[in-house]
Every structure is written in structure tokens, then in C-alpha cells.
Amino acid sequence: MIELEGVPELIDPVMVAAFEGWNDAGDAASTAVAHLDREWKGEVFAALDAEDYYDFQVNRPTVWLDGGVRKITWPTTRLSVVRVGGEKPRDLVLVRGIEPSMRWRSFCNELLGFAHELGVELVVVLGALLGDTPHTRPVPVSGVTSDADLAQRMNLEETKYEGPTGIVGILQEACTHAGVPAVSLWAAVPHYVSQPPNPKATLALLNRLEDLIDVRIPLGELPEDARAWQVGVDQLAAEDTEVAEYVQTLEEARDTAELPEASGEAIAREFERYLRRRDGGGQPGQPGGHATADGTDSTSYLRDNPSGRSKPPKPPKPETETEPGAEAEAETDDGDASSED
């Protein structure tokens, strides 16, 4: 039963969702929604019943002390609402939780029930996958939708993906069938350094979300965290000549594929973001790996065990055209953009 007592009438609401687990490489997507919730001081107004959707042997509850009183936090999905101020204020309904263990259709229907009651105009689901992308280059973020009209209107890619999917793909299709406009934004995380956190991928998702829904998102310390993360990975990679050579191969492949993308349109988008900012002033992934560019699971390669690093797979030969991706088909945008479903 949906109860919305205490929730005010919302202004042009957009639902932004992310789920820990297979769809959340490097915790990039769930951290992005957590950042929005923290920066705008979101107020939780609903939580789904954990008994309905989670296997507690997979997603364990946690016990903690509150003033000497033991309490339990159950793994679930929570909804909060934040108001974005400015000349054109609007509300965001933030959905943050864990990919459910069961009853995915009921799970999506319950979220759609909230979207309907709140008058949500657009659902944006954030995800992150492991891909053959170098950590030294801008994070590819793809925007995809199942709606051909929406793809044309918002300059998105119409998904053609076939293969294994996670709750992000299921929720997007549920929205489409319910007549609710829905978009997925997917960040590609380097598969050889998939351990969370990945602030660079989180930052890229927020930048793309900012462009998509036309709001200015306060980034706080994320840009500095992203720079520090890249320096740290640079140092780790430099300690192993094989990894360093592999990264160089990925860089060459990426640069070759992106050469035609250094367009006036891409430069204009970045300049517009700069102007907006100047004028405006103002849990770990679940067992089983993460989504990859071919829809399979994958694990990280940099120093994950006491015996040292696992050897990265032999890199593919650079190609000028990108292969169709799994839940993401990589198409680099302007330094924080490219794909999946």
C-alpha cells in the first residue's frame, strides 16, 4: 500500500534511481544518488518491505548500537525527495537500494506506483559496468532508452541490446510498458580496477545527469576525489609493466576511436556546462561480479589477493569502430558521456 503522508506537491518531479550490485561497478551509480541525497538533504518518505524482495543470506542485515540500544538495519530500497532551487525549481525523487533477490516485477510495479502517485515526469536509472576503458581518459557515459521518440527528443541512443540484464534494464522496460518516459545512464568503469569507490565514474554520471535534466548539481569534493583516485591508480599501474602496457594499448584504441568525436558540438557542450557552473555559483557491490560490456560478470585485476596481481586479459587490437556493447554500447560524449541498457 502506498502512503504519501507528509510529501508535498512536487514540481516537475524526476525520479533518479540506482541499485547496488551487478548494475553498480565501482559503486559509481549508488554513490551518485547518495551524493544527491546528501548534498540536497533528502528526506526519506518510504521504504519497500525487505521481506518481499531480499534474500537475507545474500544481503545480510546489520546490527548497530544507538545509545546502548541494539538496532537492526534491513537491506531494502528507500525513496527520498529533494528540491532543487534556482530560477526553475524542480523536485527529484531519489531511489536508492540494492538489486532485489526476487520478485523483480512486483518490485518495479511498486516503484512505478510511487512514480504515478507523485506525478513523476521522467525516470532516470543510473548504472555502471566494467569495460575496456582506460582509467586515464574521460569516463564514457551512455544514455539509452527504449522509446524512439524520447531518444530523438533528448539526443539519446535507442537501445538494441540483447542478453543478460539486471534490475536497471528491467525497471526501464517496466517504465516503457507503463507509458512512463525512462532513460538509463551507464558509466564504463575500467575492468582492471573495479574496486569501489570510483569517484571519477560517479562524477561522470552526475555531469551527464545534470545535462539531461537541466539542473546544476553541487559536486562538493568529488572533482578532487576523482583526481586523487586517478593518481592512485596511476601509481599502482606503474608498478607493473604488463598492466602499464595494457593501459597504454587501451589508451591508443580509445584515442583512435574518438578522433572524429572532437567536434564543435562536444566542445560547445563542455563550454555550456562551464558557464552554468560559473553563473550558478553555488555499500559494496554484491557477490557475483558486475555487468560488463558483453553482459557477463567480471572481477577486478589490480592486486586483489595476497600473491599479487592477477594478469589482465590480452587486450584486443585497436579498432576504429566500437563493437555493440552489452547493457552498454560505448559512444563517447564530451568527456563524461557514452552507453548501455
Secondary structure, 3 states (H helix, E strand, C coil): CCCCCCCCCCCCCEEEEEEECCCEHHHHHHHHHHHHHHHCCCEEEEECCHHHHCCCCCCCCEEEEECCEEEEECCCCEEEEEEECCCCCEEEEEEEEECCCCCHHHHHHHHHHHHHHHCCCEEEEEEEEEECCCCCCCCCEEEEECCHHHHHHCCCEECCCCCCCCHHHHHHHHHHHCCCCEEEEEEEEEHHHCCCCCHHHHHHHHHHHHHHHCCCCCCCCHHHHHHHHHHHHHHHHHCCHHHHHHHHHHHHHHHHHHHHHCCHHHHHHHHHHHHHHHHHCCCCCCCCCCCECCCCCCCCCCCCECCECCCCCCCCCCCCCCCCCCCECCCCCCCCCCCEC
